[in-house]
C-alpha cells in the first residue's frame, strides 16, 4: 500500500492559503470572514463545485474547505476529483468538509471518499480553528492506492481529542440532530430578520435592494432544505417566485413580502409533527399569492 508521509507543522494561520467552496453566499461569507478574523491572509472563494475545481488548480491552496451539499459537483465529488488528480502535490491537499450531516454512516461515507476533517454546521470560530490545527499539526499520512486515495483512516484512539468527530475507529462525538436543527433555525431567523430590513429599505426607496433580497430568500430556502423543513422551504420558493415576477423594486409590494415572513414565523412556532396545521399555513399563503397575481 503506497504511503506518503505528511509532516506535522506548527500552525501559523497567517501563512496559510485556503480555498472556500460553497454555493450559498451566506455560508461562503461566514467562512471567509471567520478565516480572516483568525488571521488567515490568503482566502480564495468559489461559488460551486465546478468553479471550485478550476480555482483549486489555479490557486493551489494549502487547505480546501468545501460544503457537502452543492448542485452538480458536491463536496464529495469535489473531494474524489482532487484525490484522483495526477498532480502529486495537489492530490494530498487536506480537505475539510462542512456539513449538517452528523450520522455515523454519512461521516464514514465521506471519510471513504478522502475527506480529512469535518466542520459541523452551524460554523463556529472554534470549530474552524480546531480543524485547521488538526490538519496542520496532526496530519494523517496519505494512502495512494487504486482502491482508495486519501488520508489514512486508521489512527489510534485518543481520549483527549475534542473535535466534533473522532477518528474512524473511535465512537463519534456529535451533536444531536435536535441541537443541529435548532442551531440552523437560529441562523435562519437571522436571515429572515435581514429580509425584514431589506423590506424597510424598499419602502424607503432603495432601488439597489432586489439582489440582496433575492439572495437572502435563497439562503432561507437552502437552510430549510438542509434541516428538511419542507414547509418553510415552500414559503421561500413562493417568495422567490413572487419577487422574480415582480422584477423591479417599484412593482414589489412590501405587504406581500411581509405576508410570507409572517407565514415563516407561524411555521417556526408550529412543531413539525403538526403537519395538517403547517399544510394549512402554506396553502393559505398560496391562495393569497394567487389573488395577488390575478390582481
RABELHU-V923206 format. One record per residue. OMEGA is omega in degrees with one decimal (NA if undefined). Layout:
OMEGA + OMEGA
This chain:
-179.6 + -177.6 + 177.7 + -179.0 + 170.9 + -173.6 + 175.3 + 179.5 + 175.2 + -175.7 + 172.5 + -173.5 + -177.1 + -177.8 + -174.7 + 168.8 + -173.5 + 174.8 + 178.2 + 179.5 + 179.4 + -177.6 + -179.9 + -176.4 + -176.6 + -178.2 + 178.0 + 179.0 + -179.7 + 179.3 + -178.5 + -179.6 + 176.9 + 179.9 + -179.4 + 176.7 + 176.8 + 177.9 + 177.5 + -175.0 + -176.3 + 178.2 + 175.7 + -178.4 + 174.1 + -169.3 + 174.9 + -175.7 + 179.8 + 176.2 + 179.2 + 178.1 + 178.8 + -178.1 + -179.1 + -179.7 + -176.7 + -177.8 + -175.6 + -173.7 + 173.2 + -177.4 + 174.2 + 174.6 + -175.7 + 172.5 + 178.2 + -171.3 + 175.8 + 179.5 + 176.5 + 177.9 + -180.0 + -176.0 + 179.0 + 179.2 + 176.6 + 177.7 + -178.9 + -178.8 + 175.9 + -178.9 + 178.6 + -177.5 + 175.7 + 176.9 + -173.8 + 178.6 + -176.7 + -172.6 + -179.9 + 179.6 + 176.5 + -179.4 + 177.6 + -177.0 + 177.1 + -172.6 + 169.7 + 179.8 + -178.5 + 177.3 + -175.9 + -178.2 + -179.5 + -179.9 + 178.2 + 176.7 + 179.8 + 178.4 + 179.5 + 176.5 + 176.1 + 179.0 + 178.0 + -173.4 + -176.5 + 168.9 + -178.8 + 175.0 + 2.1 + -175.9 + 174.8 + 178.2 + -178.1 + -178.1 + 178.6 + -178.6 + 179.7 + -178.0 + 175.7 + 178.7 + -178.2 + -175.7 + 179.6 + -174.6 + -178.2 + -176.1 + 174.7 + 176.2 + -171.7 + 177.4 + 179.5 + -173.0 + 179.3 + -179.6 + -177.8 + 175.4 + -178.3 + -179.5 + 178.1 + -176.6 + -179.1 + 175.2 + -175.9 + -179.1 + 178.4 + -176.6 + -177.4 + -179.0 + -172.3 + -175.9 + 179.2 + 174.4 + 177.9 + -175.0 + -175.2 + -176.5 + 176.2 + 172.0 + 176.9 + 177.4 + -171.3 + 173.4 + 176.7 + -179.4 + -179.7 + 178.9 + 180.0 + -179.6 + -179.7 + 179.1 + 179.0 + 177.4 + 176.7 + 176.9 + -179.2 + 176.0 + 178.8 + 179.5 + 177.8 + 176.8 + 178.0 + 176.3 + 177.3 + 177.2 + 177.7 + 177.9 + 177.1 + 178.3 + 176.1 + 180.0 + 177.9 + 175.9 + 177.9 + -178.6 + -177.3 + -168.9 + -174.1 + 179.0 + 179.0 + 179.3 + 179.1 + 179.0 + -179.9 + 177.6 + 177.0 + 178.8 + 177.4 + 179.2 + -178.1 + -178.2 + -179.3 + 175.6 + -178.0 + -179.8 + 176.6 + 171.5 + -170.6 + 176.7 + 176.6 + 177.6 + 179.5 + 177.5 + 177.9 + 176.9 + 179.7 + -179.5 + 178.7 + 178.5 + 178.8 + -179.6 + 178.5 + 178.0 + -179.7 + 168.7 + -175.5 + 178.8 + -177.0 + -176.8 + 178.0 + 177.3 + 179.8 + -179.2 + 177.1 + 176.8 + -178.9 + 176.9 + 175.9 + -179.5 + 176.7 + 178.7 + 177.9 + 179.7 + 178.4 + 179.9 + 176.8 + -176.4 + -178.4 + -178.3 + -178.7 + -178.2 + 177.9 + -172.6 + -176.9 + 179.5 + 179.3 + 176.2 + -179.4 + 177.9 + -178.0 + -179.3 + 176.1 + 177.5 + 179.4 + 178.3 + 179.0 + -178.0 + 178.0 + 178.6 + 177.8 + -178.1 + 179.7 + 179.5 + NA
